[in-house]
Amino acid sequence: MELPVYTQFCRHHNGMDLRALDQVIAEKFPDYYDCFYKFMKRNNKISLYCMFIMKYEDFEKYCEWLFAVLSEVEPLVSYQHYNSYQKRVFAFMTERLFNVYILKNNLKPKYFSIYLIR
């Protein structure tokens, strides 16, 4: 059985950081909370890597929302003592938030394969 996105994050990163994000969404962005909850706790699929192509206007709206959320979360996360990988905590959150944004705004993404060439 695949784990919900929320559980997967907590297993591989600091769960307190995700709880801070959950709190910020609930308190400061309540219109996104239902989608946040649905995506994070009732879903086990995720689009990672923060790679997308979209209209500039849509990109501006997304960034405005994303950075508003992250600016509220940052003071709640004590990442200074994390190792170099875990210091990317806001990137890990951003990957999840992009999926929440897609769900909330009824966007219809097209997915393409990603290839790693070594």
LUMMARVO-770481 format. One record per residue (C-alpha): residue number from 1; residue in one letter; x negated, y negated, z. Coordinates in steps of 0.25 Angstrom, whole numbers. Example, Ala and Ser with C-alpha at 12.3 -4.5 7.8 and 13.67 -1.06 7.14 Angstrom:
% LUMMARVO-770481
[1, "A", [-49, 18, 31]],
[2, "S", [-55, 4, 29]],
% end
This chain:
% LUMMARVO-770481
[1, "M", [0, 0, 0]],
[2, "E", [-5, -14, -4]],
[3, "L", [-6, -24, 7]],
[4, "P", [2, -37, 7]],
[5, "V", [-6, -49, 3]],
[6, "Y", [-6, -55, 17]],
[7, "T", [-11, -42, 23]],
[8, "Q", [-22, -40, 12]],
[9, "F", [-27, -55, 15]],
[10, "C", [-27, -52, 30]],
[11, "R", [-35, -39, 28]],
[12, "H", [-46, -46, 19]],
[13, "H", [-46, -60, 25]],
[14, "N", [-43, -67, 38]],
[15, "G", [-28, -65, 41]],
[16, "M", [-28, -77, 50]],
[17, "D", [-31, -85, 37]],
[18, "L", [-19, -80, 30]],
[19, "R", [-10, -82, 42]],
[20, "A", [-14, -97, 42]],
[21, "L", [-10, -97, 27]],
[22, "D", [3, -91, 30]],
[23, "Q", [5, -101, 41]],
[24, "V", [2, -113, 32]],
[25, "I", [11, -108, 21]],
[26, "A", [22, -106, 31]],
[27, "E", [21, -119, 38]],
[28, "K", [16, -129, 27]],
[29, "F", [21, -122, 14]],
[30, "P", [34, -115, 18]],
[31, "D", [40, -115, 4]],
[32, "Y", [28, -105, 1]],
[33, "Y", [29, -96, 13]],
[34, "D", [40, -86, 7]],
[35, "C", [31, -84, -5]],
[36, "F", [18, -83, 4]],
[37, "Y", [25, -73, 13]],
[38, "K", [30, -65, 1]],
[39, "F", [17, -65, -6]],
[40, "M", [8, -62, 6]],
[41, "K", [16, -52, 14]],
[42, "R", [25, -45, 4]],
[43, "N", [15, -44, -8]],
[44, "N", [3, -36, -10]],
[45, "K", [-1, -42, -24]],
[46, "I", [-10, -54, -26]],
[47, "S", [-16, -62, -37]],
[48, "L", [-30, -66, -33]],
[49, "Y", [-42, -74, -38]],
[50, "C", [-35, -88, -39]],
[51, "M", [-36, -87, -54]],
[52, "F", [-24, -93, -62]],
[53, "I", [-21, -101, -74]],
[54, "M", [-9, -111, -72]],
[55, "K", [-4, -124, -77]],
[56, "Y", [-11, -136, -70]],
[57, "E", [1, -141, -64]],
[58, "D", [4, -128, -57]],
[59, "F", [-11, -127, -53]],
[60, "E", [-9, -141, -46]],
[61, "K", [3, -136, -39]],
[62, "Y", [-3, -123, -34]],
[63, "C", [-16, -130, -30]],
[64, "E", [-8, -141, -22]],
[65, "W", [-1, -130, -14]],
[66, "L", [-13, -121, -13]],
[67, "F", [-22, -132, -7]],
[68, "A", [-11, -137, 2]],
[69, "V", [-10, -123, 8]],
[70, "L", [-24, -121, 9]],
[71, "S", [-27, -134, 16]],
[72, "E", [-17, -131, 27]],
[73, "V", [-23, -117, 29]],
[74, "E", [-38, -121, 28]],
[75, "P", [-38, -127, 42]],
[76, "L", [-32, -114, 48]],
[77, "V", [-43, -105, 43]],
[78, "S", [-56, -103, 49]],
[79, "Y", [-64, -98, 38]],
[80, "Q", [-78, -104, 41]],
[81, "H", [-83, -91, 48]],
[82, "Y", [-78, -82, 36]],
[83, "N", [-88, -74, 27]],
[84, "S", [-90, -80, 13]],
[85, "Y", [-79, -71, 7]],
[86, "Q", [-68, -74, 18]],
[87, "K", [-71, -89, 17]],
[88, "R", [-63, -88, 4]],
[89, "V", [-51, -88, 13]],
[90, "F", [-44, -99, 5]],
[91, "A", [-46, -92, -8]],
[92, "F", [-40, -80, -3]],
[93, "M", [-28, -88, 2]],
[94, "T", [-27, -95, -11]],
[95, "E", [-26, -82, -19]],
[96, "R", [-14, -78, -10]],
[97, "L", [-8, -92, -11]],
[98, "F", [-8, -92, -26]],
[99, "N", [1, -80, -26]],
[100, "V", [10, -87, -16]],
[101, "Y", [10, -99, -25]],
[102, "I", [14, -90, -37]],
[103, "L", [25, -84, -30]],
[104, "K", [31, -96, -24]],
[105, "N", [31, -104, -37]],
[106, "N", [36, -92, -45]],
[107, "L", [24, -93, -55]],
[108, "K", [23, -81, -65]],
[109, "P", [8, -78, -66]],
[110, "K", [2, -69, -76]],
[111, "Y", [-9, -60, -71]],
[112, "F", [-21, -56, -79]],
[113, "S", [-32, -46, -75]],
[114, "I", [-45, -51, -69]],
[115, "Y", [-58, -44, -73]],
[116, "L", [-71, -44, -66]],
[117, "I", [-83, -43, -75]],
[118, "R", [-96, -39, -69]],
% end
